[in-house]
Amino acid sequence: MALSYKARKRWSLFVLIVALPLYMVVAVTFADWLRNALGGLSVLAELALFVGLGILWILPLKPVFKGVGQPDPEAEPKDQG
């Protein structure tokens, strides 16, 4: 089921304002747990972990953000005169 332009815009705002900060807390908590479980991580391993977690959140949400910055394709064109 494809989302309408308005629905994608609303969901993208929800993701950016609510879900992304929650994901950041979960990602940092996971990284801290992993650091403690393994007895510490090297700087490169930690960098790779955070880069991977930073990219991971957008993969399932790409359809929500696709085209949100463009004009509404379903809107009636405004009079140009």
Sequence and secondary structure as in RCSB ss.txt:
>XXXX:A:sequence
MALSYKARKRWSLFVLIVALPLYMVVAVTFADWLRNALGGLSVLAELALFVGLGILWILPLKPVFKGVGQPDPEA
EPKDQG
>XXXX:A:secstr
    HHHHHHHHHHIIIIIHHHHHHHHHHHHHHHHHHHT   HHHHHHHHHHHHHHTHHHHHHHHTTTTS  TTS
      
